Structures are given as structure tokens and as C-alpha cells.
Amino acid sequence: MADLHKQTIKLWKMLLYWRKRRHMCYNTPFLTLDMNKIIRSINKINKYFDERLTKNEFLREKSRPLYKVVMLQVKETSLSIEFLKDMRRESLQQRHWM
């Protein structure tokens, strides 16, 4: 039971971590956004849900709706980050922006 409690706390910490990173992503001007930090955050969330959550069947079942919401957000944010990375390429010239 103590392990389940620790895992539940870890789940909520990961959700708060993700919420802060997602907020940063959508509220920071894209020229100053640290893309690597966001990508590392996405990888960290994916790794947590893929590895840690699968170890405890009870927690996995109870957190499935939450998992779906977070993973949808991760996917959405990943697409946005890929687009922003393209927009920040040095090969883009002034005429491309026009």
C-alpha cells in the first residue's frame, strides 16, 4: 500500500511538472522558447507513462482517463514544437516571412 501511495504522489508531481512545461510552451514568445527543454519534458512524460505506470496494474487502471488527457496534450505540444522548430530555422529568410 505504501508503494501505491508513493506512485500516486509521483503521478501528481509529473502532472504538475507537465502543466508547468505546457504553460511555458504556450506563453513564451517562440523566439525565446527553449525547445530542448520542452522536448526533454515531452520525453520525460512519455518515459514515465511508458515505464513507471505500467509496473502497477491498479494505478494504471485508475489513471487511464488521466493518461489519455495528458498524452493528447503531449502529442499536441509535440506537433506545435516541431512547427516552431521549423519556423526558427536559420535558412528562413526575410522573403519567406513576407
C-alpha positions, 0 to 999 in steps of 0.5 A, a space after each residue: 500500500 505504501 508503494 501505491 501511495 508513493 506512485 500516486 504522489 509521483 503521478 501528481 508531481 509529473 502532472 504538475 511538472 507537465 502543466 508547468 512545461 505546457 504553460 511555458 510552451 504556450 506563453 513564451 514568445 517562440 523566439 525565446 522558447 527553449 525547445 530542448 527543454 520542452 522536448 526533454 519534458 515531452 520525453 520525460 512524460 512519455 518515459 514515465 507513462 511508458 515505464 513507471 505506470 505500467 509496473 502497477 496494474 491498479 494505478 494504471 487502471 485508475 489513471 487511464 482517463 488521466 493518461 489519455 488527457 495528458 498524452 493528447 496534450 503531449 502529442 499536441 505540444 509535440 506537433 506545435 514544437 516541431 512547427 516552431 522548430 521549423 519556423 526558427 530555422 536559420 535558412 528562413 529568410 526575410 522573403 519567406 516571412 513576407 
